[in-house]
Amino acid sequence: MATMTDEEREKLAVELDADLQAFVAEKIAENEGKPPRSSVMDQTPEELADELNQHPAFMKDIDLSKPLTPAVEGMMAMKYESDSARDNAESFKDDGNVNFKLKKYKWAIDNYTAGIKCCCGDVMLNTILYSNRAAARYHIGNYRSALNDCVSACKFTEGHMKAITKGAQCCIVLGEFQKGLNWCDAGLRIKPGDEVLLKLREKADKLHRQKERDERKAMKKEQKQKADDDKLLATIQQHGVKLVDTTDTDDTAVALDKLSLDSVETHHPSGARVTLDSSGALHWPILFLYPEHGETDFIMQFSEKSKFVDHMEMMFPVAGEPQTWDTDNKYRAPNCQIFFEDQEKDRLYPVDMNSTLETVLKHKRCFVRAGTPAFIVLIKDSPFAKHYLSKHGL
């Protein structure tokens, strides 16, 4: 709102005076022909209050949700147009307190902020403005800003108990329990028996100890996980498994000294990943592909000690219901052939059904991509198998 000049202020006062006279004349006219009252005392307090509240000069409550009349706006502006920065700051503080009591915290924050911007030289008034704004910000959940206001309040008045108490509360809500203890201790040095601070300190201390315990547990868990991961990578290296970095455009094998967990992460929604059991055996997620039907099987845990024939007999038993996609009932364990693909050379290598996964992964041309060994399953001597193998030089 723009600052009024002396001429404008005088003009407004004249207008308000004329308005008041017109208001009185109107009331006199309304009562013409009515029995005269002996005095204003003939009116009830409620009637008198209603009449006075209709005029800006006597209004006590203003509905700020509705448009203001020019007279009301002018009178409100005059409240903050004192030549004294302190008086203006005091007015903003009072308005902020009213809004705070009405739980209009955002309005209160605006009032206190306006008071702070007056830059008055009253140290205690500035302390109260910052402290009150901290309380309002705390109520709307703006804890960091509230804490900053507590710090500012204490810079103006060191040892201001209201700011110290609110600062301790902010720190506890923010999870900064050690800082909360520091705020409490600062206040208790000033007022040793303060019950609010004693309770806050007890709460902060309890939460601080719990946080330290949780951090120690998390650190131990992290250390154990790192040790397990290091052991897993060392075992992969010792077993001679060759991993391919799928993020590398050259699609080359990862050097043994650069193995990392990223090299064994799968893209499967289950998040399955190679694991190491207590006996030192690796368990891999395996992908079986059936190109003749465009189907796949994903096995989350395939022990490197297991033989392929055991899995084939489980998935495709000689006697039993065929897979839904196997309309010709051809996929039976004795009929299956397994291959792994050397993508670099576009060549297929047959897998001995009686061999273990560990043996196959040690083959010099067997590479593991995306942490998942993949194998192609065909039906022996089938037309599709002959055509598919011929494309790969077999």
Legacy VTK file of the C-alpha trace (Angstrom):
# vtk DataFile Version 3.0
C-alpha trace
ASCII
DATASET POLYDATA
POINTS 394 float
0.000 0.000 0.000
1.450 3.378 -1.041
2.432 5.894 1.653
-0.001 8.825 1.973
1.188 12.396 1.796
0.270 14.926 4.474
-2.221 16.535 2.086
-3.881 13.186 1.330
-4.012 12.310 5.024
-5.670 15.654 5.854
-8.143 15.216 3.007
-9.052 11.730 4.257
-9.616 13.061 7.785
-11.985 15.726 6.422
-13.868 13.094 4.401
-14.198 10.809 7.419
-15.471 13.695 9.523
-18.045 14.601 6.867
-19.001 10.927 6.587
-19.521 10.768 10.343
-21.727 13.870 10.275
-23.761 12.399 7.423
-24.096 9.149 9.381
-25.436 11.025 12.425
-27.824 13.083 10.256
-29.109 9.893 8.660
-29.851 8.412 12.051
-31.668 11.576 13.113
-33.774 11.454 9.954
-34.627 7.806 10.547
-35.932 8.644 14.021
-38.127 11.611 12.929
-41.720 10.980 13.864
-40.701 8.383 16.464
-41.086 9.002 20.176
-37.927 10.772 21.300
-35.565 8.969 23.602
-34.503 10.711 26.736
-30.870 9.751 26.131
-28.533 7.301 24.451
-28.973 5.214 27.554
-32.374 4.215 26.206
-30.530 2.008 23.653
-29.444 -1.470 24.565
-25.655 -2.152 24.488
-26.180 -4.440 21.506
-28.048 -1.767 19.529
-25.439 0.854 20.288
-22.593 -1.499 19.339
-24.293 -2.424 16.063
-24.658 1.221 15.100
-21.111 2.142 15.947
-19.675 -0.867 14.184
-21.247 0.289 10.929
-18.864 3.245 10.735
-15.111 2.837 9.922
-14.151 5.115 12.790
-15.605 2.669 15.314
-15.126 -0.728 13.637
-13.490 -3.386 15.777
-13.687 -6.352 13.429
-12.977 -6.290 9.702
-13.804 -9.169 7.366
-10.646 -9.276 5.254
-12.185 -11.893 2.964
-14.456 -9.165 1.527
-13.449 -6.051 -0.444
-12.612 -3.084 1.788
-14.189 0.339 1.383
-11.801 3.203 0.556
-12.424 4.694 4.014
-11.432 1.479 5.773
-8.346 1.052 3.556
-7.315 4.608 4.327
-7.663 4.159 8.076
-5.713 0.904 7.949
-2.946 2.600 5.986
-2.715 5.379 8.548
-1.947 2.778 11.197
1.382 1.952 9.529
2.355 5.446 8.403
3.955 6.653 11.545
7.263 8.426 11.177
8.557 6.018 13.832
9.893 2.706 12.495
9.402 1.267 15.955
5.711 2.245 16.055
5.159 0.667 12.645
6.960 -2.528 13.695
4.886 -2.625 16.884
1.680 -2.320 14.859
2.697 -5.194 12.590
3.589 -7.267 15.643
0.179 -6.631 17.217
-1.618 -7.618 14.020
0.530 -10.741 13.799
-0.406 -11.692 17.343
-4.101 -11.305 16.539
-3.798 -13.539 13.458
-1.725 -16.048 15.411
-4.465 -16.379 18.035
-6.978 -16.886 15.218
-4.661 -19.644 13.864
-4.136 -17.671 10.657
-0.455 -18.513 10.771
0.444 -17.501 7.221
-1.093 -14.064 7.766
0.767 -13.810 11.061
4.031 -14.648 9.285
3.375 -11.844 6.799
2.726 -9.415 9.656
5.882 -10.351 11.554
7.927 -10.196 8.357
6.632 -6.698 7.640
7.583 -5.714 11.182
11.092 -7.076 10.723
11.453 -5.118 7.485
10.790 -1.893 9.382
14.385 -2.263 10.666
13.634 -0.513 13.913
16.405 -0.138 16.466
14.496 -1.774 19.320
16.466 -4.927 20.111
13.741 -6.588 22.180
11.028 -5.834 19.600
13.127 -7.426 16.851
13.729 -10.404 19.123
9.988 -10.831 19.644
9.221 -10.455 15.925
11.680 -13.224 15.001
10.586 -15.427 17.900
6.902 -15.021 17.072
7.520 -15.695 13.397
9.374 -18.853 14.384
6.323 -20.019 16.319
4.020 -19.298 13.360
6.311 -21.104 10.929
6.525 -24.045 13.309
2.733 -24.388 13.257
2.650 -24.727 9.441
5.483 -27.287 9.452
8.206 -25.000 8.128
10.648 -26.222 10.771
13.925 -25.232 9.093
12.838 -21.624 8.609
11.465 -21.582 12.154
14.839 -22.743 13.464
16.605 -20.005 11.503
14.273 -17.439 13.087
15.144 -18.781 16.546
18.819 -18.292 15.752
18.121 -14.713 14.612
16.099 -13.972 17.747
18.960 -15.148 19.958
21.394 -12.970 18.034
19.352 -9.938 19.092
18.798 -11.169 22.649
21.065 -13.968 23.806
19.237 -16.244 26.180
15.705 -15.451 24.988
13.844 -18.418 26.502
10.944 -18.507 24.055
13.315 -18.677 21.086
15.520 -21.251 22.823
12.558 -23.522 23.584
11.217 -23.283 20.043
14.713 -23.901 18.638
14.969 -27.120 20.666
11.552 -28.247 19.400
12.546 -27.552 15.786
15.753 -29.562 16.103
13.904 -32.553 17.532
11.322 -32.530 14.722
14.135 -32.203 12.149
15.942 -35.205 13.666
18.935 -33.093 14.716
18.913 -34.412 18.266
22.417 -33.336 19.280
21.619 -29.752 18.294
18.372 -30.058 20.215
20.350 -31.070 23.300
22.582 -28.044 22.826
19.548 -25.723 22.721
18.125 -27.349 25.849
21.415 -27.095 27.722
21.723 -23.414 26.782
18.273 -22.713 28.181
18.795 -24.777 31.324
21.937 -22.834 32.125
19.734 -19.733 32.235
16.727 -21.380 33.876
17.828 -24.705 35.433
14.397 -25.840 36.564
12.464 -25.135 33.378
10.089 -28.119 33.116
9.450 -27.719 29.381
13.160 -27.734 28.564
13.812 -30.638 30.932
11.181 -32.736 29.153
12.486 -31.684 25.737
16.027 -32.597 26.775
14.919 -36.018 27.985
13.154 -36.630 24.669
16.104 -35.370 22.596
18.552 -37.496 24.586
16.447 -40.642 24.151
16.063 -40.100 20.421
19.747 -39.227 20.049
20.802 -42.498 21.692
18.366 -44.444 19.543
19.663 -42.739 16.401
23.254 -43.611 17.326
22.268 -47.254 17.885
20.485 -47.390 14.539
23.479 -45.838 12.795
25.830 -48.400 14.363
23.540 -51.242 13.271
23.298 -49.816 9.762
27.083 -49.473 9.578
27.617 -53.074 10.698
25.035 -54.258 8.183
26.716 -52.247 5.435
30.127 -53.617 6.359
28.797 -57.189 6.337
27.094 -56.624 2.983
30.326 -55.257 1.520
32.257 -58.262 2.827
29.666 -60.614 1.311
29.764 -58.750 -2.001
33.558 -58.838 -2.087
33.484 -62.566 -1.390
30.923 -63.089 -4.155
33.010 -61.218 -6.722
36.149 -63.065 -5.635
34.379 -66.416 -6.106
33.156 -65.426 -9.576
36.713 -64.505 -10.456
38.126 -67.738 -9.028
35.600 -69.842 -10.957
36.674 -68.247 -14.210
33.310 -66.774 -15.165
33.552 -64.138 -17.884
31.147 -61.232 -17.473
30.229 -58.808 -20.254
29.687 -55.134 -19.532
26.411 -54.467 -21.368
26.890 -50.710 -20.921
30.057 -50.844 -23.016
29.392 -50.272 -26.700
32.134 -52.768 -27.521
30.284 -55.458 -25.519
33.613 -56.721 -24.197
34.326 -58.932 -21.199
34.936 -57.201 -17.900
38.547 -57.405 -16.745
38.907 -59.567 -13.651
40.400 -56.709 -11.651
37.398 -54.506 -12.506
34.598 -56.811 -11.422
31.770 -55.020 -9.644
28.197 -55.730 -8.630
27.026 -53.724 -11.636
28.413 -56.512 -13.806
26.056 -59.092 -12.270
22.892 -57.008 -12.025
20.016 -58.481 -14.026
17.230 -56.660 -15.847
14.559 -59.074 -14.613
11.658 -57.545 -12.637
12.255 -60.007 -9.788
15.678 -58.485 -9.141
17.200 -61.966 -9.015
21.008 -61.952 -8.878
23.820 -64.432 -8.549
24.310 -65.514 -4.935
26.871 -67.484 -2.972
25.765 -70.232 -0.577
27.476 -71.358 2.614
29.329 -74.124 0.785
30.918 -71.643 -1.647
28.734 -72.590 -4.649
27.350 -69.917 -6.963
23.638 -69.828 -7.803
22.824 -68.017 -11.032
19.595 -66.755 -12.558
19.291 -68.627 -15.864
17.405 -67.830 -19.049
16.293 -70.659 -21.358
15.159 -69.548 -24.815
12.933 -71.544 -27.188
13.301 -69.709 -30.516
10.972 -72.063 -32.392
8.057 -70.807 -30.286
9.352 -67.436 -29.155
9.092 -68.531 -25.522
11.452 -68.283 -22.536
11.886 -69.697 -19.042
13.559 -67.740 -16.270
15.036 -69.764 -13.425
15.908 -67.567 -10.458
18.320 -69.977 -8.747
20.370 -72.484 -10.757
23.232 -73.966 -8.766
26.522 -74.162 -10.619
26.823 -77.701 -9.249
23.583 -78.787 -10.943
23.519 -80.703 -14.210
21.482 -79.482 -17.140
19.856 -82.880 -17.580
18.302 -82.623 -14.106
16.583 -79.360 -14.961
15.454 -80.605 -18.366
13.878 -83.689 -16.808
12.082 -81.492 -14.305
10.790 -79.034 -16.917
10.117 -81.562 -19.688
9.448 -84.977 -18.109
8.941 -87.930 -20.408
5.529 -88.557 -18.859
3.494 -85.522 -17.985
1.529 -82.603 -19.342
3.377 -80.634 -22.044
3.899 -76.901 -21.896
0.877 -74.931 -23.130
2.867 -73.626 -26.067
4.174 -77.138 -27.000
1.211 -78.068 -29.178
3.108 -80.913 -30.860
4.194 -82.409 -27.525
7.818 -82.481 -28.724
9.572 -80.943 -25.737
10.631 -83.957 -23.681
14.011 -84.073 -21.942
15.554 -86.801 -24.194
14.578 -84.780 -27.304
16.204 -81.525 -26.227
19.508 -79.996 -27.263
21.089 -77.054 -25.434
23.469 -74.443 -26.858
25.067 -71.209 -25.693
25.750 -68.403 -28.144
29.009 -66.580 -28.758
27.507 -63.288 -29.909
30.870 -61.844 -30.850
31.500 -64.584 -33.383
27.824 -65.363 -34.067
28.405 -68.992 -33.263
26.574 -71.607 -31.207
28.336 -74.082 -28.905
26.577 -77.310 -27.845
26.179 -78.060 -24.165
26.630 -81.564 -22.792
23.403 -82.334 -20.932
25.355 -84.199 -18.254
27.697 -81.287 -17.588
27.269 -78.853 -14.717
26.652 -75.156 -15.098
30.050 -74.493 -13.536
31.774 -76.487 -16.279
29.926 -74.696 -19.075
30.618 -71.217 -17.663
34.340 -71.970 -17.685
34.286 -72.477 -21.468
36.569 -69.902 -23.064
33.805 -68.628 -25.391
30.962 -68.577 -22.831
30.155 -65.050 -21.680
27.556 -63.907 -19.151
25.597 -60.790 -20.088
23.469 -58.758 -17.685
24.333 -61.182 -14.907
22.249 -63.933 -16.525
23.676 -66.948 -18.398
21.404 -67.688 -21.382
20.925 -70.985 -23.206
19.036 -71.939 -26.367
16.893 -75.107 -26.338
16.093 -76.901 -29.612
14.522 -80.243 -30.543
17.025 -82.719 -31.981
16.857 -83.174 -35.761
13.691 -81.073 -36.086
13.346 -79.041 -39.298
13.497 -75.809 -37.300
16.633 -76.949 -35.439
18.407 -77.870 -38.698
17.555 -74.512 -40.239
18.489 -72.572 -37.086
21.826 -74.362 -36.690
22.732 -73.932 -40.349
22.441 -70.159 -39.942
25.087 -70.384 -37.228
27.512 -72.580 -39.119
26.483 -75.937 -37.609
LINES 1 395
394 0 1 2 3 4 5 6 7 8 9 10 11 12 13 14 15 16 17 18 19 20 21 22 23 24 25 26 27 28 29 30 31 32 33 34 35 36 37 38 39 40 41 42 43 44 45 46 47 48 49 50 51 52 53 54 55 56 57 58 59 60 61 62 63 64 65 66 67 68 69 70 71 72 73 74 75 76 77 78 79 80 81 82 83 84 85 86 87 88 89 90 91 92 93 94 95 96 97 98 99 100 101 102 103 104 105 106 107 108 109 110 111 112 113 114 115 116 117 118 119 120 121 122 123 124 125 126 127 128 129 130 131 132 133 134 135 136 137 138 139 140 141 142 143 144 145 146 147 148 149 150 151 152 153 154 155 156 157 158 159 160 161 162 163 164 165 166 167 168 169 170 171 172 173 174 175 176 177 178 179 180 181 182 183 184 185 186 187 188 189 190 191 192 193 194 195 196 197 198 199 200 201 202 203 204 205 206 207 208 209 210 211 212 213 214 215 216 217 218 219 220 221 222 223 224 225 226 227 228 229 230 231 232 233 234 235 236 237 238 239 240 241 242 243 244 245 246 247 248 249 250 251 252 253 254 255 256 257 258 259 260 261 262 263 264 265 266 267 268 269 270 271 272 273 274 275 276 277 278 279 280 281 282 283 284 285 286 287 288 289 290 291 292 293 294 295 296 297 298 299 300 301 302 303 304 305 306 307 308 309 310 311 312 313 314 315 316 317 318 319 320 321 322 323 324 325 326 327 328 329 330 331 332 333 334 335 336 337 338 339 340 341 342 343 344 345 346 347 348 349 350 351 352 353 354 355 356 357 358 359 360 361 362 363 364 365 366 367 368 369 370 371 372 373 374 375 376 377 378 379 380 381 382 383 384 385 386 387 388 389 390 391 392 393
